């Protein structure tokens, strides 16, 4: 298998392979480099790429004193949103994805969004702080509404389009939009994205979606594979400590076979006393996939049964949800490494995995 030592060479290979494809789906654990790849594709051709990743989320921040979600009114994303009058579409998409009564009040001109429940009775409330999952869904709704508007606009003849802002678009890059979401919302977001990709089938617009979430990958893979009009490719992205990235085509809806590689990698790191930050994220990805496959409805933490289960659960949550999860420079405490070693070995015995290390 070919190795790519730079993100530039990885991006070039990916674009060459998918030149005739409608969409490309990439599965990889956190810290492998999904965000770097997505950002590189945007930076190399800013005018033709529309990007969603964690940096989009960073444009939004809470003003806890006023209980308002704030953003930068000068953001290029928000300028397009305001120019196209997409406020109502954002609200409707947010409510469709959340399936609840929370309604945003949007003032992008001043960079402020508030949330309330308007039930007409004692349940009504103004200026509520929504959950982290609902915040992620709202930010995704902002991007999704603009991307949907771009598709609808490009489907019109050039002389009838309401804006020329989308005319140069050739690639939509979407990096892990389902952070903190539960399974029901993940499926809802995935199916809406599939519908959008299919609506854009006649356009010269490609979609690249990266994710570490097995359920999101599975729903996208199965739904897109039913479309016969254009090719839809899927890949597994891995990164070794020395050899660089590898990109392998994925023929089925489950990236489970890749997890044998994760087991080998973690086992080797333990044997060589070379545990790094990415091994914690790899182990969480393995736990998530196993829990989904075996039907553990309360989540992956149920699979940790050793004496350090509680500690490692906290550590895996901390490292996986860190906004700077792509960075590998953080020092990992020996206590955490010991917890990973013990729980990993217990996990292999309990669930009868065969380590290749």
C-alpha positions as CSV (number, residue, x, y, z in Angstrom):
1,X,0.0,0.0,0.0
2,X,1.3,3.4,-1.0
3,X,2.4,5.8,1.8
4,X,2.0,9.6,1.6
5,X,4.4,11.6,3.8
6,X,2.8,15.0,3.3
7,X,-0.8,16.2,3.4
8,X,-0.1,17.8,0.0
9,X,0.7,14.4,-1.7
10,X,-2.3,12.8,0.1
11,X,-4.6,15.5,-1.2
12,X,-3.3,15.2,-4.7
13,X,-3.8,11.4,-4.8
14,X,-7.3,11.7,-3.4
15,X,-8.3,14.2,-5.9
16,X,-6.9,12.2,-8.8
17,X,-8.6,9.0,-7.7
18,X,-12.0,10.7,-7.2
19,X,-11.9,13.0,-10.3
20,X,-14.9,11.2,-11.8
21,X,-16.8,10.5,-8.6
22,X,-19.8,12.3,-7.2
23,X,-18.7,11.9,-3.6
24,X,-15.8,10.4,-1.5
25,X,-16.3,9.2,2.1
26,X,-13.3,8.8,4.4
27,X,-13.3,7.0,7.7
28,X,-10.5,7.7,10.2
29,X,-10.1,8.0,14.0
30,X,-9.4,11.4,15.5
31,X,-5.7,12.6,15.4
32,X,-5.1,10.9,12.0
33,X,-5.3,14.2,10.1
34,X,-8.8,14.6,8.8
35,X,-9.0,18.2,9.7
36,X,-5.6,19.0,8.2
37,X,-6.6,17.3,5.0
38,X,-9.9,19.2,4.8
39,X,-8.2,22.6,5.6
40,X,-5.5,21.9,3.0
41,X,-8.1,21.3,0.3
42,X,-9.8,24.6,1.2
43,X,-6.5,26.6,1.3
44,X,-5.2,25.3,-2.0
45,X,-8.3,26.6,-3.9
46,X,-10.4,28.9,-1.6
47,X,-12.8,30.1,-4.2
48,X,-14.0,26.7,-5.4
49,X,-14.2,24.9,-2.0
50,X,-16.9,25.3,0.6
51,X,-15.6,23.8,3.9
52,X,-17.1,22.6,7.2
53,X,-14.8,21.6,10.0
54,X,-14.0,22.5,13.6
55,X,-12.8,25.9,12.6
56,X,-16.3,26.8,11.5
57,X,-17.5,25.9,15.0
58,X,-14.8,28.1,16.5
59,X,-16.5,31.2,14.8
60,X,-19.3,30.8,17.4
61,X,-18.9,31.3,21.2
62,X,-21.2,31.7,24.2
63,X,-21.6,35.0,26.0
64,X,-22.7,33.4,29.3
65,X,-23.7,36.6,31.0
66,X,-26.3,37.4,28.3
67,X,-26.9,33.7,27.4
68,X,-26.3,34.5,23.7
69,X,-24.4,32.6,21.1
70,X,-22.1,35.2,19.5
71,X,-20.3,35.1,16.1
72,X,-18.2,37.3,13.9
73,X,-20.5,39.4,11.6
74,X,-17.7,39.9,9.2
75,X,-17.3,36.2,8.5
76,X,-17.6,35.3,4.8
77,X,-20.0,32.5,5.7
78,X,-22.4,34.8,7.5
79,X,-22.2,37.5,4.8
80,X,-23.5,34.9,2.3
81,X,-26.2,33.8,4.8
82,X,-27.4,37.4,5.3
83,X,-27.2,38.3,1.7
84,X,-29.3,35.2,0.7
85,X,-31.8,35.7,3.6
86,X,-31.3,32.2,4.9
87,X,-32.4,32.9,8.5
88,X,-35.7,31.0,8.2
89,X,-34.0,28.0,6.5
90,X,-31.5,27.8,9.3
91,X,-34.3,27.8,11.9
92,X,-36.3,25.1,10.0
93,X,-33.2,22.9,9.5
94,X,-32.2,23.2,13.2
95,X,-35.7,22.2,14.3
96,X,-35.8,19.3,11.8
97,X,-32.5,18.0,13.0
98,X,-33.3,18.4,16.7
99,X,-37.0,17.6,16.5
100,X,-37.8,19.8,19.5
101,X,-39.5,23.1,20.3
102,X,-36.3,25.2,20.7
103,X,-36.4,28.2,18.3
104,X,-33.4,30.4,17.5
105,X,-33.7,34.1,17.2
106,X,-31.0,35.1,14.7
107,X,-29.4,38.5,14.3
108,X,-26.4,37.9,12.1
109,X,-26.0,41.7,11.4
110,X,-24.8,42.0,15.1
111,X,-23.4,38.5,15.4
112,X,-25.9,37.3,18.0
113,X,-28.2,34.3,18.3
114,X,-30.5,33.6,21.2
115,X,-32.6,30.5,21.9
116,X,-36.0,30.1,23.5
117,X,-39.0,27.8,23.9
118,X,-42.2,29.3,22.7
119,X,-44.9,26.9,23.9
120,X,-47.5,29.4,24.9
121,X,-47.7,28.2,28.5
122,X,-45.5,27.7,31.6
123,X,-43.0,25.7,29.5
124,X,-42.1,28.9,27.6
125,X,-38.6,30.4,28.3
126,X,-36.4,33.0,26.7
127,X,-32.6,33.1,26.6
128,X,-31.9,29.5,27.4
129,X,-28.5,27.9,27.0
130,X,-28.7,24.9,24.7
131,X,-26.7,21.7,25.1
132,X,-23.3,21.1,23.4
133,X,-25.0,18.7,21.0
134,X,-27.7,21.3,20.1
135,X,-25.0,23.9,19.6
136,X,-23.2,21.6,17.1
137,X,-26.5,21.0,15.3
138,X,-27.2,24.7,15.1
139,X,-23.8,25.4,13.6
140,X,-24.2,22.5,11.2
141,X,-27.6,24.0,10.2
142,X,-25.9,27.2,9.3
143,X,-23.5,25.5,7.0
144,X,-26.1,23.0,5.6
145,X,-28.5,25.8,4.8
146,X,-25.9,27.6,2.8
147,X,-24.8,24.4,1.0
148,X,-28.4,23.5,0.2
149,X,-29.0,27.0,-1.1
150,X,-25.8,26.7,-3.2
151,X,-27.1,23.5,-4.8
152,X,-30.5,24.9,-5.5
153,X,-29.0,28.1,-7.0
154,X,-26.6,26.2,-9.2
155,X,-29.4,24.0,-10.5
156,X,-30.9,27.2,-12.0
157,X,-29.8,28.6,-15.3
158,X,-27.0,31.2,-14.9
159,X,-29.2,34.1,-15.9
160,X,-31.9,33.2,-13.4
161,X,-29.6,32.8,-10.3
162,X,-30.2,35.2,-7.4
163,X,-26.4,35.4,-6.7
164,X,-23.1,34.6,-8.3
165,X,-21.5,33.7,-4.9
166,X,-21.7,30.0,-5.7
167,X,-20.6,30.0,-9.4
168,X,-17.0,28.9,-8.7
169,X,-17.9,26.1,-6.3
170,X,-16.6,22.6,-7.4
171,X,-16.0,20.9,-4.1
172,X,-17.9,20.7,-0.7
173,X,-15.6,19.4,2.1
174,X,-17.4,18.2,5.2
175,X,-15.2,17.2,8.2
176,X,-16.9,15.3,11.0
177,X,-20.1,17.3,11.5
178,X,-21.7,15.0,14.1
179,X,-19.6,15.7,17.2
180,X,-21.5,15.3,20.4
181,X,-24.7,14.1,18.6
182,X,-26.7,11.1,19.7
183,X,-27.4,8.3,17.2
184,X,-30.9,9.5,16.2
185,X,-29.6,12.9,15.2
186,X,-26.5,11.4,13.5
187,X,-28.8,9.4,11.3
188,X,-31.0,12.4,10.6
189,X,-28.0,14.6,9.6
190,X,-26.6,11.8,7.4
191,X,-29.8,11.2,5.5
192,X,-30.3,14.9,4.9
193,X,-26.7,15.1,3.6
194,X,-27.3,12.1,1.3
195,X,-30.4,13.8,-0.1
196,X,-28.4,16.9,-0.8
197,X,-25.7,15.0,-2.6
198,X,-28.3,13.2,-4.8
199,X,-30.0,16.6,-5.6
200,X,-26.6,17.8,-6.8
201,X,-26.1,14.8,-9.1
202,X,-26.3,16.8,-12.3
203,X,-23.9,19.5,-11.1
204,X,-20.2,19.8,-11.4
205,X,-20.0,19.7,-7.6
206,X,-18.2,17.0,-5.7
207,X,-18.6,16.1,-2.0
208,X,-15.8,14.9,0.3
209,X,-17.0,13.7,3.8
210,X,-14.6,12.6,6.5
211,X,-15.7,11.1,9.8
212,X,-14.5,9.0,12.8
213,X,-18.0,7.9,13.6
214,X,-18.9,4.4,12.4
215,X,-22.7,4.9,12.4
216,X,-22.4,8.1,10.3
217,X,-20.0,6.3,7.9
218,X,-22.4,3.3,7.6
219,X,-25.5,5.4,6.9
220,X,-23.8,7.5,4.2
221,X,-22.1,4.5,2.6
222,X,-25.3,2.4,2.3
223,X,-27.5,5.3,1.2
224,X,-25.0,6.6,-1.4
225,X,-24.2,3.2,-2.8
226,X,-27.9,2.9,-4.0
227,X,-27.3,5.8,-6.4
228,X,-26.3,4.6,-9.8
229,X,-25.9,7.9,-11.6
230,X,-22.4,8.7,-10.4
231,X,-19.7,6.9,-8.5
232,X,-19.4,7.1,-4.8
233,X,-16.0,6.1,-3.3
234,X,-15.2,5.2,0.3
235,X,-11.8,5.0,2.0
236,X,-10.0,4.2,5.2
237,X,-7.4,6.7,6.2
238,X,-4.6,5.7,8.5
239,X,-1.4,7.3,9.7
240,X,1.7,5.5,11.0
241,X,4.2,7.0,13.3
242,X,7.0,6.9,10.7
243,X,5.6,5.9,7.3
244,X,3.0,8.7,6.8
245,X,-0.6,8.3,5.6
246,X,-2.2,5.3,3.8
247,X,-5.5,5.6,1.9
248,X,-7.3,2.3,1.3
249,X,-10.5,1.8,-0.6
250,X,-13.3,0.5,1.5
251,X,-15.6,-2.0,-0.3
252,X,-18.3,-2.5,2.3
253,X,-20.4,-0.4,4.7
254,X,-18.4,-1.3,7.8
255,X,-14.9,-0.1,8.5
256,X,-14.6,-2.9,11.1
257,X,-11.7,-4.7,9.3
258,X,-9.7,-1.5,9.9
259,X,-10.0,-2.0,13.6
260,X,-7.6,-5.0,13.4
261,X,-5.0,-2.4,12.3
262,X,-6.0,-0.3,15.3
263,X,-5.5,-3.3,17.6
264,X,-2.1,-4.0,16.1
265,X,-1.0,-0.4,16.4
266,X,-2.0,0.0,20.0
267,X,-0.6,-3.4,20.9
268,X,2.8,-2.4,19.3
269,X,2.8,0.9,21.1
270,X,2.2,-0.8,24.5
271,X,5.0,-3.4,23.8
272,X,7.4,-0.6,22.8
273,X,6.4,1.7,25.7
274,X,5.5,4.3,23.0
275,X,1.9,5.2,23.8
276,X,0.9,8.5,22.3
277,X,-2.2,10.7,22.2
278,X,-3.5,9.2,19.0
279,X,-3.6,5.7,20.6
280,X,-6.2,6.9,23.1
281,X,-8.4,8.2,20.3
282,X,-7.9,5.0,18.3
283,X,-9.0,2.9,21.3
284,X,-12.1,5.0,21.7
285,X,-12.9,4.5,18.0
286,X,-12.5,0.7,18.5
287,X,-14.8,0.9,21.5
288,X,-17.5,2.9,19.7
289,X,-17.5,0.5,16.7
290,X,-17.6,-2.6,19.0
291,X,-20.4,-1.1,21.1
292,X,-22.5,-0.3,18.0
293,X,-21.9,-3.8,16.5
294,X,-22.8,-5.6,19.7
295,X,-25.8,-3.4,20.5
296,X,-24.6,-1.7,23.7
297,X,-27.2,1.0,23.8
298,X,-25.7,3.0,26.6
299,X,-22.5,3.6,24.8
300,X,-18.9,2.5,24.5
301,X,-17.9,3.0,28.1
302,X,-19.9,-0.1,29.0
303,X,-17.1,-2.1,27.3
304,X,-14.5,-0.9,29.8
305,X,-14.6,-3.4,32.7
306,X,-11.2,-3.3,34.3
307,X,-10.1,-1.5,37.5
308,X,-9.3,1.7,35.6
309,X,-12.5,1.9,33.6
310,X,-13.8,5.1,35.3
311,X,-10.4,6.9,34.9
312,X,-9.9,5.9,31.3
313,X,-13.5,6.9,30.4
314,X,-12.8,10.4,31.6
315,X,-9.4,10.5,29.7
316,X,-10.9,9.3,26.4
317,X,-13.7,11.8,26.7
318,X,-11.2,14.6,27.4
319,X,-8.8,13.8,24.5
320,X,-11.6,13.0,22.0
321,X,-13.5,16.2,22.5
322,X,-10.5,18.6,22.8
323,X,-10.8,21.3,20.1
324,X,-7.1,20.7,19.5
325,X,-7.3,16.9,19.1
326,X,-5.2,17.1,15.9
327,X,-2.2,18.2,17.9
328,X,0.1,15.4,19.2
329,X,2.4,17.5,21.4
330,X,0.4,17.2,24.7
331,X,2.2,15.2,27.4
332,X,0.3,12.1,28.4
333,X,0.6,11.2,32.1
334,X,2.1,7.7,33.0
335,X,-1.1,7.1,35.0
336,X,-3.2,7.5,31.8
337,X,-0.9,5.2,29.8
338,X,-1.1,2.6,32.5
339,X,-4.9,2.8,32.4
340,X,-4.9,2.4,28.7
341,X,-2.7,-0.6,28.8
342,X,-4.7,-2.4,31.5
343,X,-8.1,-1.6,30.0
344,X,-7.0,-2.5,26.4
345,X,-5.7,-5.9,27.5
346,X,-8.9,-6.5,29.5
347,X,-11.0,-5.5,26.5
348,X,-9.2,-8.0,24.2
349,X,-9.8,-10.8,26.7
350,X,-13.4,-9.9,27.5
351,X,-14.5,-9.6,23.9
352,X,-12.1,-12.3,22.5
353,X,-10.2,-10.1,20.1
354,X,-7.0,-11.5,18.9
355,X,-4.2,-9.0,19.0
356,X,-1.9,-9.0,16.1
357,X,1.0,-7.4,18.0
